[in-house]
Amino acid sequence: MRCTSRFAAYVPGVTKRAEIETERLVLEPWAPSHTALLERLSAMPDMTRFVGDGSTWSRERAESVAAAQRDHWRIHGFGWRVAVERGTGREIGFIALNFAGDGTERLARDEYEIGWWIDPHASGRGYAREGGAAVRDEAFGALGAPSVVARIQPANRASRGVAEALGLTLEFETVSEGWVPTVVYRLRSPGRARRAAAAT
């Protein structure tokens, strides 16, 4: 799978605005114009079924989360990206790369977390896997992450399948905010793993 990026070396506090291109997607850095996409997707029961308590989001909540992700970019220089179909120019979801933050027992707040929301009309085409692979590689390459994690509700078989396809393996079961059952998948940096093996 072809994946290109114009990222420079990561500098904390410096916002990058480079796009990442894959075979079928352009992953655009999160911007104010993307709030409407989050409002639309988070109002769909199919999208929020495995998020928190499963409730759809109010417009105010979507706007708050969108603003928080803009802050994440401003502070850390990376974050959520909107997935745009190269062939049509349509925004079909977003691919997440962010620090996990608080709320999940046994998971440190500074873990690099990946995730994906794909519009139901575009699901089943491998876009989550394609976009997820791109941000996984961004985490290990441009950002030097020691590992990436994915937090998934146990019944979300589709997302568990994507995580496994990206090379993540189940690490532990826990609970997230509101005592929501959660499984944590992890993939350690291949480069660090090779160096650790060579040192033994």
N, C-alpha and C positions, 0 to 999 in steps of 0.2 A: 504494500500500500504506500503510495507516494504521500509524503507529508513535508511541506516546506514552511519555514518561518523566517522572519527577519529580526528575531530577538537578538539583542546585544546581551552582554553579561548583566546579571541581575544586580541592581543597586537598590537597597531598601529605601522606601519612600519615593522612588522615582517611577511614575506611571508609564508603562509601555503601551503603545497603541498599535502594535504590529498585529496583523491578521495571521492566522494559521490556515493554510490550505491543505485539504486532503483530496482524494480522488473525486469526491462528489460534493464536498462542503467547503464553505469559507466560514471560519470561526472568528467572529468579530468581537473585540473587547466590549465589555458591557458599557452602555452609554445611556443617557437620559431617554433617548428615543425608544429604548427597548422596554421601558416600563409597561407600555401597552401590551406587549407580548406576554409579559408575566401576568398582567391582569387577566388577559384572555385565557391563558392556560390554567391559572389557579382557580378559575371559576368553573372548570370542568371536573365533575366527580371522578371521571376516569383518571385524571391526572393526580388528584390529591388523595386517592383511595389509600395509598400507602405512605402518606406524609402526615406525621403527627397523629392526631385522632381521626384522620380521614375526612375532615370537614373541608368544604371549599373555602376559599379565602375571600374576605371582603376587599373592596378596592383599596381601602386604607391600609390593610395589612400588606397587600401586594406592593403598594407604593413605598411602605416602610422597608420591606425586604429589598426592593430595587435600590433604594437610597443607601442601605447598608452595604450592598454589593459595590456601588460606586465608591463608597468610602474604603472598602477593602482594596480596590484597585489603587486609589490614591495613596493609601498608607503602605501597601505591600508591593505594588507594582505588578500584580497579577490578580486573576479572579475569574468570575463567570464569563462565558463567551456565548453569544448568540450563534446558533447554527443556521446558516443560509445555504439553501440548495444552489449549487453552481449553475445547474441547467435552467432553473426557473427564477432565481433571485428571491424565492420565498423564504421567510423566516419560519423554520419548522421546529424550533425548540431551542434549548440551550444546554451547553455542556459546562459543568461546574468544576472549578479547581480553586480551592480556598483552604484557609485554616479552619479546622473543625470547630473551634470555639468550645464553649461550655455546654453542658447538658447531657452528656453521655457518660455513664459510669465506666471507669477503667480506661477511658480514652482521653489522652492529653489534648489540651486545647490547641497546641501548636502542631498537631498532626496535619499533614497535607492530605486533603480529602478530595476525591473526585466523585462526580455524579452526573446525572443526565435526566432531562425531561424532553421527550419527543412528542409532538402533537400526534394524537391518535390517528389522524388522517395520513401521517407519514410513517407510522410505526410498522414494524415487520420488515423493514428494508435494510437493517443493519446499520442505521445511522448512529445509534447510541454506541455501538461497538467501534465504529469508525472515528467518531468524535472523541470517545473516551480514550482510544489509543493515542490520539494526538495530544490530549492534555496530560496523559500519563507520561508520554515522552518529553513533554515540556517540563513537567515536574522534575524528572530525573536529569534532563539535559540543562536547560537554561537556569533552573532554580536550584539544582543540586540537592533535591530532596533525598533523605535517607530511605524513605518508603512512602507509599501512598496507601490510603485506606478508603473503604466505601462502607457507609452505614446503610443498612437495608433492613426493612421489616421482614421477618421470617417467611411470611406468606407471599412475598413479592418474587415469585419464581423467575419472572422475566429479567428483573434487575440482577438477581443472583446469577443467572446465566450469562449476562453481559460481564459481570465482574469476573467470573471464572474464565470467560473467553479472553479477557484482558490479562490473565495470568495471576489474578488475585486469588488467594485461598482463605477459607474460613479460619479466623483466628480465635474468636470467642463470642459467646452470647452475653448480652447485657440488657440494660434498659436505658432509654433516652428520656428526655423531659416528659413529664406526665406519666411515667412508668410504662412507656410504650416498649414492648419487646423489640429488641434490635440485635442483628448479627453484624459483626465487624469483620470485613475481609481486608487482607493486606497483601501487598507486593513490595518486597524490599528491592532497593536499587540494585540492578544487575552488576554495575560497576563496583559498588561497595562489597557485594557478595563475593565477587571474584578476588578483590584485594584481601578480604578476610580469609578466604580459602588459601590464598597464596602465602599468607602470613603464618599459617598453622603447619 
